[in-house]
Amino acid sequence: MNSEWLKVVMAAIFEVIWVSGLKHADGFWSWTGTVVAILISFGGMIMAGKRLPAGTVYAVFVGLGTAGTVISEMIIFGEPFKLSKVLLILLLLSGVIGLKIITTEDKKEEGAGR
């Protein structure tokens, strides 16, 4: 995994933090942490989008963030576990992984033709 994709993954981790923060923040420091997480999250996504296809970056960012938020809400905050949620997250993640794989292959094909 190159550094640009690592930025996307880190941005998605901070997305999980700020989305949970929006729901659970109740004081100055928790809101401050939420805002900082938003800035880091979008900053990482924007930096990665300068070198990778923006649509793929955004899809991976949102997919990982969504999956991470649902899982963290179940594990940390006691949201009810539902098999249907887990199966849909797995479907979402398979699409995200597929997009990443296809994007890598497309870049190799473009480089070979030049």
Buried (B, 14 or more C-beta within 10 A) or exposed (E): EEEBBEBBBBBBBBBBBBBBBEEEBEEEEEEEBBEBBBEBBBBBBEBBBEEBEEEBBBBBBBBBBBBBBBBBBBEEEEEEEEEEBBEBBEEBBEEBEEBBEEBBEEEEEEEEEE
